[in-house]
Amino acid sequence: MAINNSVNLTGRLVKDPEMKSVGKNNIEMLQFTLAVGRKFSKEDTDFIQCTSWRHQAKYLSKYAKSGDLISVSGEIHTGNFDDDEKGKVFTVTVNVEEVQIRAKAEKNIKDEPEPEPKPKKVAKTEPKPQVRKEEKQPKVSEDYKVDDMQEETLPF
């Protein structure tokens, strides 16, 4: 049985994300906190630290704002460091692999500029062919009526 480190979360951004560049190659990184409610308690909320990289980091920094509902998928990474006051501190972070903005916060919808209206496409119409008066139009024979046909005689 394979053991898989996978997590899916949906929650609201605690504050506007800010992108940073790290390392020699200036790789885009975005650290943010996701407020996630608990399944059986509306009063309890967990604040999950998340890190996104490259394209996801650019996407979130450009389009996501505080209060927006987003979904993330990724892996849980643990770590620790020594703090002079607290001693050894353990950390848990979600390393984001996929992200999706589910809904904009109402305050962010009002702040966004109205999108420019798309120009209406004008349909190109071809001129109708003109019929000369001297040309005679074919006449449909009155002897040929669809009502008189039998179903067995139809070719289809």
C-alpha positions as CSV (number, residue, x, y, z in Angstrom):
1,M,0.0,0.0,0.0
2,A,1.4,3.4,-1.1
3,I,1.3,6.2,1.5
4,N,0.5,9.5,0.0
5,N,1.2,13.0,1.4
6,S,-1.8,14.9,0.0
7,V,-4.0,17.7,1.3
8,N,-6.9,19.7,-0.1
9,L,-8.1,22.8,1.6
10,T,-10.7,25.5,0.9
11,G,-10.7,28.7,3.0
12,R,-10.3,32.4,2.9
13,L,-7.1,34.4,2.5
14,V,-6.3,36.2,5.8
15,K,-4.5,39.1,4.1
16,D,-3.4,40.2,0.6
17,P,-0.7,37.9,-0.7
18,E,2.8,39.4,-1.4
19,M,5.2,37.7,-3.7
20,K,8.9,37.4,-3.1
21,S,11.8,36.2,-5.2
22,V,14.2,33.7,-3.5
23,G,17.5,32.0,-4.3
24,K,20.1,32.7,-7.0
25,N,17.6,32.2,-9.7
26,N,15.0,34.6,-8.2
27,I,12.2,31.9,-8.1
28,E,8.8,33.4,-7.3
29,M,7.5,32.4,-3.9
30,L,4.3,33.4,-2.1
31,Q,3.6,32.6,1.5
32,F,0.0,33.1,2.7
33,T,-2.3,32.1,5.5
34,L,-5.6,30.3,4.8
35,A,-8.5,30.5,7.3
36,V,-10.2,27.1,7.2
37,G,-13.3,26.3,9.2
38,R,-13.8,23.0,10.9
39,K,-16.4,20.5,9.8
40,F,-18.5,20.2,12.9
41,S,-17.8,23.6,14.6
42,K,-18.7,27.0,13.1
43,E,-16.8,28.8,15.9
44,D,-13.4,27.1,15.4
45,T,-11.1,28.2,12.6
46,D,-7.7,26.9,11.8
47,F,-5.1,29.2,10.2
48,I,-3.0,27.2,7.8
49,Q,0.4,28.5,6.5
50,C,0.8,27.8,2.8
51,T,3.6,28.4,0.3
52,S,3.1,28.5,-3.5
53,W,5.8,28.7,-6.1
54,R,6.3,30.1,-9.7
55,H,3.1,30.2,-11.7
56,Q,0.8,29.7,-8.8
57,A,2.6,32.4,-6.9
58,K,2.2,34.9,-9.8
59,Y,-1.5,33.9,-10.2
60,L,-2.4,34.5,-6.6
61,S,-0.4,37.7,-6.2
62,K,-2.1,39.1,-9.3
63,Y,-5.7,38.0,-8.8
64,A,-6.3,37.0,-5.1
65,K,-7.1,39.5,-2.3
66,S,-7.8,39.2,1.4
67,G,-11.1,37.5,2.1
68,D,-11.3,35.6,-1.2
69,L,-12.3,32.0,-1.1
70,I,-9.6,29.7,-2.6
71,S,-8.9,26.0,-2.8
72,V,-5.4,24.6,-2.6
73,S,-4.0,21.1,-3.2
74,G,-0.5,20.1,-2.2
75,E,1.7,18.4,0.4
76,I,2.2,19.0,4.1
77,H,5.8,19.9,5.0
78,T,6.9,20.0,8.6
79,G,10.0,21.7,10.1
80,N,11.4,23.2,13.2
81,F,13.6,26.0,14.4
82,D,15.0,27.2,17.8
83,D,13.5,30.3,19.3
84,D,15.3,32.0,22.1
85,E,12.1,32.6,24.1
86,K,10.0,29.6,23.1
87,G,12.7,26.9,22.6
88,K,12.2,24.5,19.7
89,V,9.2,25.6,17.5
90,F,7.6,23.1,15.1
91,T,6.0,24.3,11.9
92,V,3.5,22.8,9.5
93,T,3.1,24.3,6.0
94,V,1.2,23.3,2.9
95,N,3.4,23.3,-0.2
96,V,0.8,24.3,-2.8
97,E,0.8,22.4,-6.1
98,E,-2.6,23.6,-7.4
99,V,-4.7,26.6,-6.6
100,Q,-8.1,27.9,-7.6
101,I,-9.9,31.1,-6.7
102,R,-13.5,30.0,-5.9
103,A,-15.2,33.2,-5.0
104,K,-14.2,36.9,-4.6
105,A,-15.0,38.5,-1.3
106,E,-17.8,41.0,-1.6
107,K,-15.5,43.9,-0.7
108,N,-13.1,42.9,-3.5
109,I,-15.9,42.7,-6.1
110,K,-16.8,46.4,-5.4
111,D,-13.1,47.5,-5.5
112,E,-12.4,45.9,-8.9
113,P,-12.8,48.1,-11.9
114,E,-15.6,47.4,-14.3
115,P,-14.3,45.3,-17.2
116,E,-14.3,47.2,-20.5
117,P,-17.3,46.2,-22.7
118,K,-16.4,44.0,-25.6
119,P,-16.9,45.6,-29.0
120,K,-19.9,44.2,-30.8
121,K,-19.2,42.2,-33.8
122,V,-20.8,43.4,-37.0
123,A,-22.0,40.6,-39.0
124,K,-20.9,40.7,-42.6
125,T,-23.9,40.3,-44.9
126,E,-23.5,39.4,-48.5
127,P,-25.8,41.2,-50.9
128,K,-28.8,39.2,-52.0
129,P,-28.8,38.2,-55.7
130,Q,-31.2,40.3,-57.6
131,V,-33.7,38.5,-59.9
132,R,-34.3,40.2,-63.2
133,K,-38.0,40.8,-64.0
134,E,-37.7,39.2,-67.4
135,E,-36.5,35.9,-65.8
136,K,-39.3,33.6,-65.1
137,Q,-39.4,31.7,-61.8
138,P,-40.3,28.0,-62.1
139,K,-43.9,27.2,-61.2
140,V,-44.8,24.4,-58.9
141,S,-47.3,22.1,-60.5
142,E,-50.6,22.0,-58.6
143,D,-51.0,18.4,-59.6
144,Y,-48.1,17.5,-57.3
145,K,-49.4,17.6,-53.7
146,V,-47.6,16.2,-50.7
147,D,-50.9,15.3,-49.0
148,D,-51.7,12.8,-51.9
149,M,-48.5,10.7,-51.4
150,Q,-48.7,7.4,-49.7
151,E,-46.1,6.6,-47.0
152,E,-44.9,3.5,-49.0
153,T,-44.0,5.6,-52.0
154,L,-41.6,7.9,-50.1
155,P,-37.9,7.2,-50.9
156,F,-36.9,7.8,-47.2
